[in-house]
Amino acid sequence: MIFEIASVLIVVVIAVALYYAGKRARYTGIDYTLLGLVGVVFGIVFVPWWTVYYIIKAIGGPIVARIVTYGLWFMAAPMSAVLIRKPLSGLLGESIAGLIESLIPQAGGLTSLIYGFAQGLASELAYAAGRYRNFGLVTSALAGGLAGFPAVALDALLFGDIYPWDYMFWIIIAVFISGLIYGVLAYLVGRTVRS
C-alpha cells in the first residue's frame, strides 16, 4: 500500500513538473517527444538489464556487478538533459523511464518509479548547480554519479541490501563510479543525436 501511495504522489509531482516545465522553461512539442522517447527506450531496456546484473553479480560479486551495470539505470537523466537542455529535463526523463519500467511486469514493481524519481532528482542537482548553463561532459558525468546515492539508499531501505560499513563504503564508491561512466556515455550518445 505504501508503494502505491508513493507512486501516485510521484506521478502527481511529475505531472506538475511537466506543467511547470512547459510554462517556465518553454518546453516544445519536440522536447516532450524526446522526453517520452528517452523514457520509453530506457524503461524497456531497464527490465532485461536486471538479468545482466544478476549474472555479473554471480560471477564477480556485488561490487563488480554495481560498477558494470548500475550506471545504465541512471542514463535517462543525463541523456534527457543533454538532448533538451532545459530545467527539469533530467528529472523528467529518469522519472518517465522509471514509470515505464514499473508498468512492465518485473520483480521491482512500483519501486522502479520511486527509484526513477529519486535518481532523476539527484541527477538534476548537477545541472541546477550550474544554473542550467552547462550540459557538458563533466556535468553529465556528475549527474550520473549523483544518481547512485539515492539508488544505494533505496536498495537498503526497500530491499534490506545492507552490508558491513567498510563493504558498504565500497558499494557506494562502485555505484558512483558506474554512474560517472554511464553519465559520460549518455553525454556522448546525446551529443551525437543532437548533431
Rosetta blueprint (number, residue, H / E / L):
1 M L
2 I H
3 F H
4 E H
5 I H
6 A H
7 S H
8 V H
9 L H
10 I H
11 V H
12 V H
13 V H
14 I H
15 A H
16 V H
17 A H
18 L H
19 Y H
20 Y H
21 A H
22 G H
23 K H
24 R H
25 A L
26 R L
27 Y L
28 T L
29 G H
30 I H
31 D H
32 Y H
33 T H
34 L H
35 L H
36 G H
37 L H
38 V H
39 G H
40 V H
41 V H
42 F H
43 G H
44 I H
45 V H
46 F H
47 V H
48 P H
49 W H
50 W H
51 T H
52 V H
53 Y H
54 Y H
55 I H
56 I H
57 K H
58 A H
59 I H
60 G H
61 G L
62 P H
63 I H
64 V H
65 A H
66 R H
67 I H
68 V H
69 T H
70 Y H
71 G H
72 L H
73 W H
74 F H
75 M L
76 A H
77 A H
78 P H
79 M H
80 S H
81 A H
82 V H
83 L H
84 I H
85 R L
86 K L
87 P L
88 L L
89 S H
90 G H
91 L H
92 L H
93 G H
94 E H
95 S H
96 I H
97 A H
98 G H
99 L H
100 I H
101 E H
102 S H
103 L H
104 I L
105 P L
106 Q L
107 A L
108 G L
109 G L
110 L L
111 T H
112 S H
113 L H
114 I H
115 Y H
116 G H
117 F H
118 A H
119 Q H
120 G H
121 L H
122 A H
123 S H
124 E H
125 L H
126 A H
127 Y H
128 A H
129 A H
130 G L
131 R L
132 Y L
133 R L
134 N L
135 F L
136 G L
137 L H
138 V H
139 T H
140 S H
141 A H
142 L H
143 A H
144 G H
145 G H
146 L H
147 A L
148 G H
149 F H
150 P H
151 A H
152 V H
153 A H
154 L H
155 D H
156 A H
157 L H
158 L H
159 F H
160 G L
161 D L
162 I L
163 Y L
164 P L
165 W H
166 D H
167 Y H
168 M H
169 F H
170 W H
171 I H
172 I H
173 I H
174 A H
175 V H
176 F H
177 I H
178 S H
179 G H
180 L H
181 I H
182 Y H
183 G H
184 V H
185 L H
186 A H
187 Y H
188 L H
189 V H
190 G H
191 R H
192 T H
193 V H
194 R H
195 S L
